[in-house]
Amino acid sequence: MIKINLPVLLAERGIKVADVDRQIDISRSTLYRMYNNDVIKVDLDALDKLCKLLNCTPGDLILYEDDDQTDAVKKEPTN
């Protein structure tokens, strides 16, 4: 599963999503979909602008989690 790490990066930098909305020129719906991890495809222009604003790389912003490993962790018994 691929996830957008935007909420974590913003929190680490003390930036609110509303501040990002005011600072860079990407659609509000794109920004909030990325923030809420409700993305089907990534707008490369938006990704570029976010990386510049947050001084990060696309690899910092986009995370990959192996679904098999995630499912295995969920299935582990708890004592």
C-alpha atoms as an extended CHARMM CRD file, in Angstrom:
* protein
*
        79  EXT
         1         1  MET       CA              0.0000000000        0.0000000000        0.0000000000  PROA      1               0.0000000000
         2         2  ILE       CA              1.2670000000        3.4480000000       -0.8430000000  PROA      2               0.0000000000
         3         3  LYS       CA              0.5630000000        6.2310000000        1.6300000000  PROA      3               0.0000000000
         4         4  ILE       CA              1.0430000000        9.9730000000        1.6030000000  PROA      4               0.0000000000
         5         5  ASN       CA              3.0630000000       11.0680000000        4.6290000000  PROA      5               0.0000000000
         6         6  LEU       CA              1.9020000000       14.6940000000        4.5090000000  PROA      6               0.0000000000
         7         7  PRO       CA              0.2830000000       14.8940000000        7.9780000000  PROA      7               0.0000000000
         8         8  VAL       CA              3.4600000000       13.6040000000        9.6340000000  PROA      8               0.0000000000
         9         9  LEU       CA              5.7560000000       15.9580000000        7.7170000000  PROA      9               0.0000000000
        10        10  LEU       CA              3.5410000000       18.9430000000        8.5040000000  PROA      10              0.0000000000
        11        11  ALA       CA              3.3750000000       18.0290000000       12.1960000000  PROA      11              0.0000000000
        12        12  GLU       CA              7.1630000000       17.6410000000       12.3740000000  PROA      12              0.0000000000
        13        13  ARG       CA              7.5490000000       21.1270000000       10.9340000000  PROA      13              0.0000000000
        14        14  GLY       CA              4.7350000000       22.7350000000       12.9270000000  PROA      14              0.0000000000
        15        15  ILE       CA              2.8430000000       23.6640000000        9.7670000000  PROA      15              0.0000000000
        16        16  LYS       CA             -0.9360000000       23.5270000000        9.4670000000  PROA      16              0.0000000000
        17        17  VAL       CA             -2.5700000000       22.2540000000        6.2980000000  PROA      17              0.0000000000
        18        18  ALA       CA             -4.4150000000       25.5950000000        6.0320000000  PROA      18              0.0000000000
        19        19  ASP       CA             -1.0120000000       27.3470000000        5.9240000000  PROA      19              0.0000000000
        20        20  VAL       CA              0.0810000000       25.1110000000        3.0560000000  PROA      20              0.0000000000
        21        21  ASP       CA             -3.1490000000       25.9350000000        1.2490000000  PROA      21              0.0000000000
        22        22  ARG       CA             -2.2930000000       29.6360000000        1.4630000000  PROA      22              0.0000000000
        23        23  GLN       CA              1.4020000000       29.2550000000        0.5700000000  PROA      23              0.0000000000
        24        24  ILE       CA              1.4060000000       27.1060000000       -2.5530000000  PROA      24              0.0000000000
        25        25  ASP       CA             -0.6840000000       27.1190000000       -5.6850000000  PROA      25              0.0000000000
        26        26  ILE       CA             -2.3240000000       23.6940000000       -5.8220000000  PROA      26              0.0000000000
        27        27  SER       CA             -6.0170000000       22.9930000000       -5.6990000000  PROA      27              0.0000000000
        28        28  ARG       CA             -7.5080000000       22.7850000000       -2.2510000000  PROA      28              0.0000000000
        29        29  SER       CA             -9.1600000000       19.4660000000       -3.0890000000  PROA      29              0.0000000000
        30        30  THR       CA             -5.8160000000       17.9540000000       -4.1720000000  PROA      30              0.0000000000
        31        31  LEU       CA             -4.1260000000       19.1640000000       -1.0050000000  PROA      31              0.0000000000
        32        32  TYR       CA             -6.8220000000       17.8540000000        1.3180000000  PROA      32              0.0000000000
        33        33  ARG       CA             -7.0410000000       14.5190000000       -0.5160000000  PROA      33              0.0000000000
        34        34  MET       CA             -3.2880000000       14.1230000000       -0.0790000000  PROA      34              0.0000000000
        35        35  TYR       CA             -3.5090000000       15.1710000000        3.5680000000  PROA      35              0.0000000000
        36        36  ASN       CA             -6.2910000000       12.6440000000        4.2240000000  PROA      36              0.0000000000
        37        37  ASN       CA             -4.5120000000        9.9320000000        2.2220000000  PROA      37              0.0000000000
        38        38  ASP       CA             -7.4640000000        9.6870000000       -0.1560000000  PROA      38              0.0000000000
        39        39  VAL       CA             -5.3810000000        9.7130000000       -3.3320000000  PROA      39              0.0000000000
        40        40  ILE       CA             -5.7560000000        7.4810000000       -6.3760000000  PROA      40              0.0000000000
        41        41  LYS       CA             -3.0430000000        9.1770000000       -8.4190000000  PROA      41              0.0000000000
        42        42  VAL       CA             -0.4380000000       11.7570000000       -7.5200000000  PROA      42              0.0000000000
        43        43  ASP       CA             -0.2930000000       15.1310000000       -9.2320000000  PROA      43              0.0000000000
        44        44  LEU       CA              3.4390000000       15.5760000000       -9.9190000000  PROA      44              0.0000000000
        45        45  ASP       CA              3.1540000000       19.3640000000       -9.9390000000  PROA      45              0.0000000000
        46        46  ALA       CA              1.5460000000       19.2690000000       -6.4840000000  PROA      46              0.0000000000
        47        47  LEU       CA              4.1900000000       16.8090000000       -5.2930000000  PROA      47              0.0000000000
        48        48  ASP       CA              6.9620000000       19.0960000000       -6.5610000000  PROA      48              0.0000000000
        49        49  LYS       CA              5.4720000000       22.1480000000       -4.8300000000  PROA      49              0.0000000000
        50        50  LEU       CA              5.0170000000       20.2790000000       -1.5420000000  PROA      50              0.0000000000
        51        51  CYS       CA              8.5920000000       18.9720000000       -1.6630000000  PROA      51              0.0000000000
        52        52  LYS       CA              9.9310000000       22.4930000000       -2.2210000000  PROA      52              0.0000000000
        53        53  LEU       CA              7.8200000000       23.9430000000        0.5930000000  PROA      53              0.0000000000
        54        54  LEU       CA              8.7050000000       21.1820000000        3.0530000000  PROA      54              0.0000000000
        55        55  ASN       CA             12.3250000000       20.8570000000        1.8910000000  PROA      55              0.0000000000
        56        56  CYS       CA             11.9120000000       17.1110000000        1.4210000000  PROA      56              0.0000000000
        57        57  THR       CA             12.1120000000       14.4950000000       -1.3100000000  PROA      57              0.0000000000
        58        58  PRO       CA              9.2440000000       12.5950000000       -2.9240000000  PROA      58              0.0000000000
        59        59  GLY       CA             10.4690000000        9.5620000000       -0.9640000000  PROA      59              0.0000000000
        60        60  ASP       CA              9.8300000000       11.4480000000        2.2740000000  PROA      60              0.0000000000
        61        61  LEU       CA              6.3260000000       12.3190000000        1.1630000000  PROA      61              0.0000000000
        62        62  ILE       CA              5.2890000000        8.9850000000       -0.3450000000  PROA      62              0.0000000000
        63        63  LEU       CA              5.6620000000        5.7990000000        1.6990000000  PROA      63              0.0000000000
        64        64  TYR       CA              5.3250000000        2.1780000000        0.6270000000  PROA      64              0.0000000000
        65        65  GLU       CA              4.0550000000       -0.4580000000        3.0300000000  PROA      65              0.0000000000
        66        66  ASP       CA              3.9540000000       -4.0890000000        1.9480000000  PROA      66              0.0000000000
        67        67  ASP       CA              0.3250000000       -5.2310000000        2.2980000000  PROA      67              0.0000000000
        68        68  ASP       CA              1.4520000000       -8.7570000000        3.2020000000  PROA      68              0.0000000000
        69        69  GLN       CA              3.5400000000       -7.4770000000        6.1150000000  PROA      69              0.0000000000
        70        70  THR       CA              0.7640000000       -5.1570000000        7.2660000000  PROA      70              0.0000000000
        71        71  ASP       CA             -1.7540000000       -8.0250000000        7.1950000000  PROA      71              0.0000000000
        72        72  ALA       CA              0.6590000000      -10.3110000000        9.0680000000  PROA      72              0.0000000000
        73        73  VAL       CA              1.0630000000       -7.7530000000       11.8510000000  PROA      73              0.0000000000
        74        74  LYS       CA             -2.7180000000       -7.3990000000       12.1500000000  PROA      74              0.0000000000
        75        75  LYS       CA             -3.1320000000      -11.1780000000       12.4110000000  PROA      75              0.0000000000
        76        76  GLU       CA             -0.5560000000      -11.6680000000       15.1750000000  PROA      76              0.0000000000
        77        77  PRO       CA             -2.2350000000      -12.8470000000       18.3720000000  PROA      77              0.0000000000
        78        78  THR       CA             -2.2140000000      -10.5230000000       21.3410000000  PROA      78              0.0000000000
        79        79  ASN       CA             -1.7980000000      -11.8170000000       24.8760000000  PROA      79              0.0000000000
